[in-house]
Amino acid sequence: MEVFNTKICESGLEVLNIPELDDNFSVKTFFTMRSGGVSKQPFDSLNMGFNTEDDRKAVEENRRRAFLAVGAYEPVVVYPNQVHKAEVACVSHDDARRARQKENNKVNEPFEIIRFAETDAVVTNAKNVILTSLHADCIPVWLYDPVNHAAGLAHAGWRGTRANIAVKTASKMHSEYGSRFEDIIAVIGPGISKCCFEVGGEVYEEFASELENINDYSTDDGNGKYHLDLKGINACLLRKAGINRIFISGFCTCCEKDMFYSYRREAGRTGRMCAGICLV
């Protein structure tokens, strides 16, 4: 059964959300899809990424619509500048307070902003802070600790997966908030699936050098190429770390053209979806 549901917001915007979290805890999650925005082709229409060739004002309007739909009170939106590595940033209550006190922090958006350079994961235990990450095939991983009411969000491309970013995000939650791995709920979201993620032998060997069971998550094409299951690999690494409550989406961003952007399918010229989590 699919982990994500389609949620229709009060504004009419449609996003995916995680009912396992939203329905049981004081948490709001989302993953934007293609529809509901103002961007023109080939970024039509809810492109959330500035680092594309899309019109900046269109992306600003798309972000405004999406983040208002979360419904957080005086939200602070956290933007990590993703570089496909494994740096994890922490947003404290003081960080959120200082962001709300700053003037002229807004860029045509009705919320305050915190940015982190060269960061691919963020954690917080502060309410009404929207952790975000941008995706166009790379795997989003949501982490939630219901005991300490803390959250994390990781951007796991193949390099981030290889660097164990999801587990490092959970470790940051442990060091900052006392989160126990056995309490953490992990959700592995829509992203490129094994059916579409073909890599060369050098990438396969990087994973094989660390994962004895890599063949459980790969298929040898017989021509020097391999199909890798990044979702399964992330789940495997999380389980090895002691996280057992793991939910995996079946959505493949490369297959589902009407729903999602895909960097691989569109040879790089495409928009970005946004993953998010907010404690309320």
C-alpha positions as CSV (number, residue, x, y, z in Angstrom):
1,M,0.0,0.0,0.0
2,E,1.3,3.5,-0.9
3,V,2.7,5.5,2.0
4,F,1.6,8.8,0.7
5,N,-1.9,10.2,0.2
6,T,-3.0,13.1,-2.0
7,K,-4.1,16.0,0.2
8,I,-6.2,18.8,-1.2
9,C,-5.4,22.0,0.8
10,E,-7.9,24.7,1.6
11,S,-6.5,26.8,-1.3
12,G,-7.2,23.9,-3.7
13,L,-3.5,23.0,-4.1
14,E,-2.8,19.3,-4.2
15,V,0.2,17.8,-2.5
16,L,1.2,14.4,-1.2
17,N,1.4,13.9,2.6
18,I,2.3,11.1,5.0
19,P,-0.9,10.1,7.0
20,E,1.2,7.8,9.2
21,L,2.7,11.0,10.6
22,D,0.1,13.7,10.0
23,D,-2.8,11.7,11.4
24,N,-1.1,10.4,14.5
25,F,1.2,13.2,15.7
26,S,1.4,17.0,15.8
27,V,3.2,17.1,12.5
28,K,2.5,18.3,9.0
29,T,4.3,16.8,6.0
30,F,4.2,17.4,2.3
31,F,5.7,16.6,-1.0
32,T,4.7,18.9,-3.9
33,M,3.8,17.6,-7.3
34,R,3.8,19.2,-10.8
35,S,0.4,20.8,-10.8
36,G,-1.0,23.9,-9.0
37,G,1.6,26.5,-9.9
38,V,2.2,29.2,-12.4
39,S,5.4,28.1,-14.1
40,K,5.4,27.7,-17.9
41,Q,6.8,24.7,-19.9
42,P,9.0,22.8,-19.4
43,F,8.7,23.8,-15.7
44,D,4.9,23.5,-15.6
45,S,3.6,24.3,-13.2
46,L,4.6,24.1,-9.5
47,N,8.3,24.3,-9.9
48,M,9.9,25.0,-6.5
49,G,13.5,25.4,-7.5
50,F,15.3,28.6,-8.1
51,N,18.4,26.9,-9.6
52,T,16.6,26.2,-12.9
53,E,16.0,28.3,-16.0
54,D,12.5,29.1,-14.7
55,D,11.3,32.7,-14.1
56,R,12.2,33.6,-10.5
57,K,8.9,35.4,-9.9
58,A,7.0,32.3,-10.9
59,V,9.0,30.2,-8.5
60,E,8.4,32.7,-5.7
61,E,4.6,32.5,-6.3
62,N,4.8,28.7,-6.4
63,R,6.6,28.7,-3.0
64,R,4.2,31.1,-1.6
65,R,1.3,28.9,-2.5
66,A,2.9,25.7,-1.3
67,F,4.1,27.0,2.1
68,L,0.9,28.8,2.9
69,A,-0.9,25.6,2.3
70,V,1.0,23.9,5.1
71,G,-1.0,26.1,7.5
72,A,1.8,26.7,10.1
73,Y,1.6,29.7,12.4
74,E,4.1,32.5,11.5
75,P,6.2,29.9,9.7
76,V,10.0,30.0,9.3
77,V,11.0,28.1,6.1
78,V,14.4,26.4,6.1
79,Y,16.3,26.2,2.8
80,P,19.4,24.0,2.7
81,N,21.7,24.7,-0.3
82,Q,22.0,21.0,-1.4
83,V,25.4,19.8,-2.7
84,H,24.9,16.0,-2.7
85,K,27.0,15.5,0.4
86,A,26.2,14.6,4.0
87,E,26.3,17.8,6.1
88,V,23.4,18.1,8.6
89,A,22.3,21.4,10.0
90,C,20.2,22.1,13.2
91,V,17.5,24.7,13.6
92,S,17.1,25.7,17.2
93,H,14.3,27.6,18.9
94,D,16.7,30.6,19.1
95,D,17.4,30.4,15.3
96,A,13.6,30.5,14.6
97,R,13.1,33.4,17.0
98,R,15.9,35.4,15.5
99,A,14.6,34.7,12.0
100,R,11.2,36.0,13.0
101,Q,12.7,39.2,14.5
102,K,14.7,40.0,11.3
103,E,13.2,42.6,9.0
104,N,13.6,42.6,5.3
105,N,14.2,38.8,5.4
106,K,11.4,38.1,3.0
107,V,11.8,37.7,-0.7
108,N,8.2,38.3,-1.8
109,E,7.1,35.6,0.6
110,P,4.8,35.8,3.6
111,F,7.3,33.9,5.9
112,E,10.7,34.2,7.3
113,I,13.7,32.3,5.9
114,I,16.7,30.4,7.2
115,R,19.3,29.3,4.7
116,F,22.2,26.9,5.1
117,A,25.1,26.6,2.7
118,E,26.3,23.2,1.5
119,T,23.8,21.3,3.5
120,D,21.7,18.2,2.5
121,A,19.8,17.6,5.7
122,V,18.2,19.6,8.5
123,V,16.8,18.8,11.9
124,T,14.7,20.7,14.5
125,N,12.5,20.5,17.6
126,A,11.1,24.0,17.1
127,K,7.4,24.3,16.2
128,N,6.2,26.1,13.0
129,V,9.6,25.6,11.3
130,I,9.2,24.1,7.9
131,L,12.2,22.0,7.0
132,T,12.5,21.6,3.2
133,S,14.5,19.9,0.5
134,L,14.3,20.0,-3.3
135,H,14.1,17.0,-5.5
136,A,13.9,15.9,-9.1
137,D,14.7,12.2,-8.6
138,C,16.9,12.2,-5.5
139,I,15.3,10.5,-2.5
140,P,13.7,12.5,0.3
141,V,13.9,10.8,3.8
142,W,11.6,12.1,6.6
143,L,12.5,11.3,10.2
144,Y,10.3,11.9,13.2
145,D,10.8,11.2,16.9
146,P,7.4,11.1,18.6
147,V,9.0,10.9,22.1
148,N,11.0,14.1,21.9
149,H,8.9,15.7,19.2
150,A,11.8,16.3,16.8
151,A,12.1,16.0,13.1
152,G,14.6,15.6,10.4
153,L,14.6,15.8,6.6
154,A,17.4,14.4,4.3
155,H,18.1,14.8,0.6
156,A,19.6,11.4,-0.5
157,G,20.8,11.2,-4.0
158,W,23.2,8.4,-4.8
159,R,26.1,10.3,-3.3
160,G,24.2,11.2,-0.2
161,T,23.0,7.6,0.1
162,R,26.5,6.4,-0.3
163,A,27.6,8.9,2.5
164,N,24.8,7.5,4.8
165,I,23.1,10.8,5.1
166,A,19.8,9.5,6.5
167,V,21.5,7.7,9.4
168,K,23.7,10.8,10.0
169,T,20.5,12.9,10.2
170,A,19.1,10.5,12.8
171,S,22.4,10.7,14.7
172,K,22.1,14.5,14.7
173,M,18.7,14.1,16.2
174,H,20.2,11.8,18.9
175,S,23.0,14.3,19.8
176,E,20.7,17.3,19.8
177,Y,17.5,16.0,21.2
178,G,18.2,12.7,22.7
179,S,16.3,10.8,20.1
180,R,16.6,7.1,20.3
181,F,16.9,5.2,17.0
182,E,14.3,2.7,18.1
183,D,11.8,5.5,18.5
184,I,12.4,7.2,15.2
185,I,9.9,6.8,12.4
186,A,11.5,7.0,8.9
187,V,9.6,7.6,5.6
188,I,11.4,7.2,2.3
189,G,9.6,9.2,-0.2
190,P,9.0,9.5,-4.0
191,G,12.2,9.4,-6.0
192,I,13.8,7.5,-8.8
193,S,13.2,3.8,-8.4
194,K,15.2,0.8,-9.3
195,C,13.3,0.4,-12.6
196,C,14.8,3.7,-13.9
197,F,18.1,4.2,-11.9
198,E,20.8,2.7,-14.1
199,V,24.4,3.4,-13.2
200,G,27.9,2.4,-14.3
201,G,30.1,-0.2,-12.7
202,E,32.1,2.4,-10.8
203,V,29.0,3.6,-8.9
204,Y,28.0,0.0,-8.2
205,E,31.4,-0.8,-6.9
206,E,31.2,2.2,-4.5
207,F,28.1,0.7,-2.9
208,A,29.4,-2.9,-3.1
209,S,32.5,-1.9,-1.1
210,E,30.3,-1.0,1.9
211,L,27.2,-3.2,1.5
212,E,27.8,-7.0,1.6
213,N,24.2,-7.5,0.4
214,I,24.4,-5.0,-2.4
215,N,23.0,-7.6,-4.8
216,D,19.7,-7.6,-2.9
217,Y,19.4,-4.0,-4.1
218,S,20.8,-4.2,-7.6
219,T,20.4,-5.9,-10.9
220,D,23.3,-6.6,-13.3
221,D,22.3,-5.5,-16.8
222,G,25.1,-7.6,-18.2
223,N,26.6,-4.7,-20.2
224,G,28.6,-3.1,-17.4
225,K,25.6,-1.3,-16.1
226,Y,23.5,-1.9,-13.0
227,H,20.1,-0.9,-11.8
228,L,20.2,0.3,-8.1
229,D,17.4,0.5,-5.6
230,L,18.3,3.7,-3.7
231,K,15.2,3.5,-1.6
232,G,16.0,0.0,-0.5
233,I,19.6,0.9,0.2
234,N,18.5,3.8,2.4
235,A,16.1,1.5,4.3
236,C,18.9,-1.1,4.7
237,L,21.3,1.5,6.2
238,L,18.6,2.8,8.6
239,R,17.7,-0.7,9.7
240,K,21.4,-1.5,10.4
241,A,21.5,1.6,12.6
242,G,18.6,0.4,14.6
243,I,15.7,2.2,13.0
244,N,12.9,-0.3,12.3
245,R,9.8,1.7,11.7
246,I,10.4,2.5,8.0
247,F,7.8,3.2,5.3
248,I,8.8,3.3,1.7
249,S,6.9,5.0,-1.1
250,G,6.4,3.2,-4.4
251,F,6.2,6.4,-6.5
252,C,8.9,6.6,-9.1
253,T,9.6,10.2,-10.1
254,C,11.1,9.1,-13.4
255,C,8.1,6.9,-14.4
256,E,5.3,9.2,-13.3
257,K,5.6,12.1,-15.8
258,D,2.3,13.7,-15.1
259,M,2.9,13.8,-11.4
260,F,6.6,14.6,-10.9
261,Y,9.6,16.3,-12.4
262,S,12.6,14.0,-13.2
263,Y,16.1,15.2,-13.8
264,R,17.1,12.0,-15.6
265,R,14.0,11.7,-17.8
266,E,14.2,15.4,-18.9
267,A,18.0,15.4,-19.2
268,G,18.4,18.1,-16.5
269,R,16.0,20.7,-17.9
270,T,13.1,20.4,-15.5
271,G,11.6,21.7,-12.3
272,R,11.9,20.6,-8.7
273,M,9.5,19.1,-6.2
274,C,9.7,20.2,-2.5
275,A,9.6,17.9,0.5
276,G,8.7,19.3,3.8
277,I,8.0,18.6,7.5
278,C,6.7,21.0,10.2
279,L,6.2,20.4,13.9
280,V,3.0,22.1,15.2
